[in-house]
Amino acid sequence: MNRDEEAEIRSLLARAADDLPAGGVPAQTLLVAGQRAVRRRRGLAAGAVAGVSAAILLGSAVLMGGVRPAVTPGDNRSPEVARSAPTATRSAPTATRSAPTATRSAPTATRGAAPTLAPERFDPTLRMFRLGSLPPNAGHQSYQSDQKMIVARADVPDAISPGGPVEAGPIMASSGSVTVRMGARGVDVLAEQREPSLGGGTPAPLPGTPVAPVDGHPAHLWTGDGETVLSWEYAPGGSIAVTVWDLPSPEAVARQVVAGLVWETTRMTVPFAPVAAPPGTTLDGVEVRNFRGRWLSVFAYYVMSSGAGRATGRDVIIGVTDGMYAGNGSDFGRTKLTVAGRPASAEDGPKGFGAYRVARVPGCAGCVAEVNLESEAGWASVGGRDGALDVAASIRMVEGSDDPAAWRPL
């Protein structure tokens, strides 16, 4: 499990603490259960915006083949994901972690000029590449810049419950996915697969079996725990891994995704007016998530410049969601809190954790501004609960926020 997934799990657990019974369930038990859910890719939690007490995210097998051109936010040609209930049966992924047999795939090349130098750190304000090919029905996409690892992901959305709708919400499930991870110099993009399985045993022999090269670089293929990973070194000390989960012909899918990678450096932009970095923090990354061709959430991640007090890898998360909550963006369950006359929600967790939201963002009536605190240092920097709510209430959308072309850099 990489640091982003660990942060996600710990954040979700922290926000769920108030709903646990007295005496509760041991934290380690919950953490292990969360790790199992992430490792098996049964579902997709909506990152920093998942303010729920508990969730088991289930996905059903959907037979798919090939890839299609990617759809950019706002593209009217975005596909409509079927809303019928998925089949209730699916074979469990095999537990074997043995290396796959050798394949005869042809060499693969990406589009544009792939990097020839692995930086010590990425610039979190820049987007390095985009996905030009996606699995069919991959209606949920995300791109996350970071100083150490860039992550782009495409998921096939699934219904949370049998017969339910396939739609955006605080919890989302998926029935298959492709994830591209690009590491800075010395960053292990295979860290998750190198871990022993949750039931014990030894780590998998990675990177796997030698296969046809990518961009002229030696490549390897590994299969285990329901995943297939195609990896190569794009530059000395810098690697890329493409993980395919629960899709047929996974190596073929991975290579088509690789062939669709478009290398182009552009600025990361957001649909809200620039927000000052919390005192003592620096920008660590930006995540943009799209659902069915429209943006769903945009978050900026901040870390304490000193690195002290960090609990999850990020200290403060600030951003906006659109279409995540019902009731004109103000359905927060039992909350009766208001801030600046607008519906709000405050979920206090232990040891510096908390999720704080204010609905009806000026410029977007259905949008919700959100501030998440994930360390004691981050809590102190923002000013705790009241400070986080004030920051959320201060966020304003840019004019024309529906169109990513109108977005602004942080």
Residue pairs with C-beta under 8 A, 6 or more apart in sequence:
1 9
1 35
1 38
1 39
1 191
1 192
1 195
2 149
2 181
2 191
2 192
3 312
3 313
4 144
4 146
4 149
4 151
4 313
5 38
5 192
6 312
6 313
7 312
7 313
7 314
7 374
8 38
8 45
8 47
8 48
9 31
9 34
9 35
9 38
10 31
10 311
10 312
10 353
10 374
11 48
11 312
11 353
11 372
11 374
12 34
12 45
12 50
12 52
12 55
13 27
13 30
13 31
13 34
14 349
14 350
14 351
14 353
14 354
14 374
15 50
15 51
15 52
15 347
15 349
15 353
15 354
15 355
16 52
16 53
16 54
17 349
17 350
17 353
18 53
18 347
18 348
18 349
19 53
19 54
20 53
32 198
35 198
36 198
37 43
37 56
37 57
39 192
39 198
39 225
40 93
40 225
40 226
41 59
41 174
41 177
41 226
41 227
41 245
41 246
42 56
42 57
42 58
42 59
42 173
43 55
43 56
43 57
43 58
43 59
43 158
43 160
43 171
43 172
43 173
43 174
44 57
44 140
44 155
44 172
44 173
44 174
44 177
45 55
45 57
45 171
45 172
46 168
46 169
46 170
46 171
46 172
46 289
46 297
46 324
47 287
47 289
47 297
47 299
48 297
48 299
48 317
48 319
48 355
48 370
48 372
49 170
49 297
49 299
49 321
49 324
49 368
49 370
50 170
50 171
51 170
51 332
51 345
51 347
51 355
51 357
52 170
52 171
55 171
57 160
57 171
57 172
57 173
58 158
58 160
58 173
59 90
59 158
59 173
59 174
59 175
59 176
59 246
60 86
60 87
60 88
60 89
60 90
60 158
60 175
61 86
61 87
61 89
61 90
61 91
61 175
61 176
61 246
62 86
62 137
62 156
62 158
62 175
62 176
63 248
64 135
64 136
64 137
64 156
64 176
64 247
64 248
65 136
65 248
65 249
66 136
66 253
66 256
67 133
67 134
67 135
67 136
67 253
67 256
67 257
67 260
68 79
68 133
68 134
68 135
68 136
69 132
69 133
69 134
69 260
70 130
70 131
70 132
70 133
70 134
70 141
70 260
71 77
71 78
71 79
71 134
71 293
72 293
72 404
73 288
73 290
73 293
73 294
73 295
73 404
74 293
74 294
74 402
74 403
74 404
75 293
76 293
77 293
78 139
78 292
78 293
78 294
79 136
79 137
79 139
79 292
80 292
81 137
81 139
81 156
81 157
81 166
81 292
82 137
82 166
83 159
83 165
83 166
85 159
85 162
85 163
85 164
86 158
86 159
86 162
86 175
88 162
93 225
93 226
93 227
93 246
94 224
94 225
94 226
95 197
95 199
95 225
96 224
97 197
97 201
97 204
97 205
97 224
97 225
98 224
99 204
99 205
99 208
99 209
99 222
99 223
100 208
100 209
100 221
100 222
100 223
100 228
101 209
102 209
102 210
102 211
103 209
103 211
103 212
103 221
103 251
104 212
105 211
105 212
105 251
105 252
105 255
106 212
107 212
107 213
107 214
107 216
108 212
108 213
108 214
108 215
108 219
108 255
108 258
108 259
109 214
109 215
109 216
109 259
110 129
110 214
110 215
110 258
110 259
110 260
110 261
110 262
110 263
111 132
111 259
111 260
111 261
111 262
111 263
112 262
112 263
112 264
113 263
114 215
114 234
114 261
114 263
115 128
115 234
115 235
115 238
115 263
116 234
116 235
117 235
117 238
118 183
118 184
118 185
118 234
118 235
118 236
118 237
118 238
119 184
119 185
119 238
120 184
120 185
120 186
121 147
121 148
121 184
122 128
122 145
122 146
122 147
122 148
122 149
122 150
122 184
123 145
124 145
124 146
124 147
124 268
124 283
124 284
124 285
124 286
124 301
125 145
125 267
125 268
125 283
125 286
125 409
125 410
126 145
126 265
126 266
126 267
126 268
127 143
127 145
127 264
127 265
127 266
127 267
127 268
128 145
128 150
128 182
128 263
128 265
129 150
129 152
129 180
129 182
129 261
129 262
129 263
129 264
130 143
130 152
130 261
130 262
130 264
131 141
131 152
131 154
131 180
131 257
131 260
131 261
131 262
132 260
132 261
132 262
133 256
133 257
133 259
133 260
134 141
134 154
134 178
134 257
134 260
135 154
135 156
135 176
135 177
135 178
135 247
135 253
136 156
137 156
137 157
138 154
138 155
138 156
138 177
138 178
139 155
139 156
139 157
139 166
139 291
139 292
139 293
140 154
140 155
140 156
140 157
140 168
140 172
140 174
140 289
140 290
140 291
140 292
140 296
141 152
141 153
141 154
141 155
141 289
141 290
142 151
142 152
142 153
142 287
142 288
142 289
142 290
143 150
143 151
143 152
143 153
143 287
143 288
144 150
144 151
144 152
144 285
144 286
144 287
144 288
145 268
145 285
145 286
145 287
146 284
146 285
146 301
147 184
147 284
147 285
148 183
148 184
148 187
149 181
149 182
149 183
149 184
149 187
149 189
150 181
150 182
151 179
151 180
151 181
151 182
152 179
152 180
153 177
153 178
153 179
153 180
154 177
154 178
154 179
155 172
155 174
155 176
155 177
156 174
156 175
156 176
156 177
157 166
157 167
157 172
157 173
157 174
157 175
157 291
158 166
158 173
158 174
158 175
159 165
159 166
159 173
160 169
160 171
160 172
160 173
168 291
168 296
168 323
168 324
169 324
169 325
170 324
170 325
175 246
176 245
176 246
176 247
177 243
177 244
177 245
177 246
177 247
178 242
178 243
178 244
178 245
178 247
178 253
178 254
178 257
179 242
179 243
179 245
180 240
180 241
180 242
180 243
180 257
180 261
181 189
181 240
181 241
181 242
181 243
182 189
182 234
182 238
182 239
182 240
183 189
183 238
183 239
183 240
184 238
185 236
185 237
185 238
186 237
187 238
187 239
188 194
188 239
189 231
189 239
189 240
189 241
190 206
190 207
190 222
190 229
190 231
190 239
190 241
193 204
193 206
193 222
193 224
193 225
193 227
193 229
194 203
194 204
194 206
195 203
196 202
196 203
197 225
204 222
204 224
206 220
206 222
206 229
207 220
207 222
207 229
207 231
208 220
208 221
208 222
208 223
208 229
208 231
209 220
209 221
209 222
210 218
210 219
210 220
211 219
211 220
211 221
211 230
211 251
212 219
213 219
213 232
214 230
214 232
214 240
214 255
214 258
215 232
215 234
217 232
217 233
217 234
218 232
218 233
219 230
219 231
219 232
220 230
220 231
220 232
221 228
221 229
221 230
221 251
222 228
222 229
222 231
223 229
223 250
226 245
226 246
227 243
227 244
227 245
228 243
228 244
228 245
228 250
228 251
228 254
229 241
229 242
229 243
229 244
229 254
230 241
230 242
230 244
230 251
230 254
230 255
230 258
231 239
231 240
231 241
231 242
232 239
232 240
233 239
233 240
234 240
242 254
242 257
242 258
244 250
244 251
244 253
244 254
244 257
247 253
267 409
268 286
268 288
268 409
268 410
269 404
269 407
269 408
269 409
270 286
270 298
270 300
270 319
270 320
270 407
270 408
270 409
270 410
271 295
271 298
271 320
271 322
271 364
271 397
271 398
271 401
271 404
271 406
271 407
272 298
272 319
272 320
272 361
272 369
272 395
272 396
272 397
272 398
272 401
273 395
273 396
273 397
273 398
273 408
274 408
274 409
274 410
275 300
275 318
275 391
275 394
275 395
275 410
277 283
277 302
278 302
278 315
278 316
278 318
278 378
278 381
278 382
278 391
279 381
280 304
280 305
280 306
280 377
280 381
281 302
281 303
281 304
281 305
281 315
281 316
281 378
281 381
282 302
282 303
282 305
283 300
283 301
283 302
283 410
284 301
284 302
284 303
284 314
285 300
285 301
286 298
286 299
286 300
286 301
286 410
287 297
287 298
287 299
287 301
287 319
288 295
288 297
288 298
289 295
289 296
289 297
289 298
290 296
291 323
294 322
294 323
294 402
295 322
295 404
296 321
296 322
296 323
296 324
297 319
297 320
297 321
297 322
297 324
298 319
298 320
299 317
299 318
299 319
299 370
300 317
300 318
300 319
300 410
301 314
301 316
301 317
302 314
302 315
302 316
302 317
302 318
302 378
303 310
303 313
303 314
303 315
304 310
304 315
304 375
304 377
304 378
304 381
306 377
308 377
309 315
309 352
309 375
309 376
309 377
309 378
309 380
310 375
310 377
311 351
311 352
311 353
311 374
311 375
311 376
312 374
312 375
314 374
314 375
314 378
315 373
315 374
315 375
315 377
315 378
315 381
316 371
316 372
316 373
316 374
316 378
316 381
316 382
317 370
317 371
317 372
317 373
317 374
318 370
318 371
318 372
318 391
318 392
318 395
319 369
319 370
320 361
320 364
320 367
320 368
320 369
320 370
320 395
320 397
321 367
321 368
321 370
322 329
322 364
322 366
322 367
322 368
323 366
324 368
325 331
325 332
325 359
325 368
328 359
328 360
328 365
328 366
329 359
329 360
329 361
329 365
329 366
329 367
329 368
330 342
330 343
330 359
330 360
330 368
332 343
332 344
332 345
332 357
332 359
333 345
335 343
335 344
335 345
335 346
337 343
337 344
337 345
337 346
338 344
339 358
339 389
339 390
339 392
339 393
340 358
340 393
342 358
342 359
342 360
342 393
343 358
343 359
343 360
344 356
344 357
344 358
344 359
344 389
344 392
344 393
345 355
345 356
345 357
346 354
346 355
346 356
346 357
346 385
346 388
346 389
347 354
347 355
347 356
348 354
348 385
349 355
351 376
352 373
352 374
352 375
352 376
352 377
352 378
352 379
352 380
353 373
353 374
354 372
354 373
354 379
354 385
354 388
355 370
355 371
355 372
355 373
356 370
356 371
356 372
356 373
356 385
356 388
356 389
356 392
357 368
357 369
357 370
357 371
357 392
358 368
358 369
358 389
358 392
358 393
358 395
359 367
359 368
359 369
360 366
360 367
361 367
361 368
361 369
361 395
361 396
361 397
362 396
362 397
363 396
363 397
363 398
363 399
363 401
364 397
364 401
367 397
367 401
369 392
369 393
369 395
370 392
371 382
371 388
371 389
371 391
371 392
373 379
373 382
373 384
373 388
382 388
382 391
383 390
398 406
398 407
398 408
399 406
400 406
401 407
